[in-house]
Amino acid sequence: MKLIIQIPCYNEEVALPVTLSQLPDKIEGIDEIEVLISDDGSTDRTVEIAKEYGVKYIETSTHHRGLARTFMAGIQRALKEGADIIVNTDADNQYCADDIVKLVKPILEKRADIVIGARPIKDIKSFSYLKKILQFWGSKIVRLISSTATEDAPSGFRAFSRDAALALNVFDNYTYTIETVIQSKTKGLHILSVPIRVNNTYRKSRLVKNIFTYIQKNSFTILRMFIIYRPFRFFALLGGIMLLSGLILILRFLFHYMIDEGAGHIQSLIVASIFIITGFQTIIFGVLADLLSINRKLVEDIQVRVKKLENR
């Protein structure tokens, strides 16, 4: 059983030595542990430091691609190198490396395909009150959309079985965390959350440069993933709201008509007709989108088979 701990990096020469020094070299049930650095076009000594610390696998990029692309490049390299389990952690030493065993254990016991480390958000002093609120409600929305019990959706401290890693597809350029949670249910992957500890970080988050930009980008990601992976539910919900609005307007017109005031409320009937027609059309779009999603699933199944052949 081979475990590869992958670390996406972008100019991490300060924190990386500490992060590497704290990684476990032995875990019960694991025969081999290796480290993989997925470098995102660093311009400092990140790659040189990784080599100095004996990192066996280094995936490099000639330019800065962003976290999501760097994460997926690391996943693909880990699969190529024969990983049975892949653990992803941050280079800034945010997550307690001793808790990697907590992530790996459920996969070894065949109880989960993906294990996500749930941070003690309420107790993290570096998080502002606003950020804690956003983390809570963001995870709650992702749980609702994905039909999973994920407690900390934005957490990057997570483990993947080989089958789960083969099935992953990331379309978003910003981050992979939310997308991989939402798509997991549709791929038949079981997600488990485990409580983990955190350390004091050496720098501020590069992903959350501005809280409002972070909200905007994550909101767009959640909406986009909802449409991609739950198309019928999305369009049916939207169409249902329109149909309900049309029905309310019709009832309003009928009420005024019954008390001999219908002549002055013809506009309600016109607007209601527009809502109802648009609502039916939206639901039809949902049916078509659902048919397209079935085709996408078939293509993804073929993709997984090809990946398995390529990474034997």
Buried (B, 14 or more C-beta within 10 A) or exposed (E): BBBBBBBBBBBBBBBBBBBBEBBBEEBEEBEEBBBBBBBBBBEBBBBEBBEEBEBEBBBBBEEEBBBBBBBBBBBBBBBEBEBBBBBBBBBBBBBBBEBBBBBBBBBBEEEBBBBBBBBEBEEBEEBEEEBBEBBBEBBEBBBEBBEBEBBBBBBBBBBBBBBBBBBBBBEBEBBBBBBBBBBBBBBEBBBBBBEBBBBEBBEEBEBBEEEEEBBEBBEEBBEBBBBBBBBBBBBBBBBBEBBEBBBEBBEBBBEBBEEEEBEEBEEBBEBBEEBBEBBBEBBEBBEEBBEEBEEBEEEBEEEBEEBEEEBE
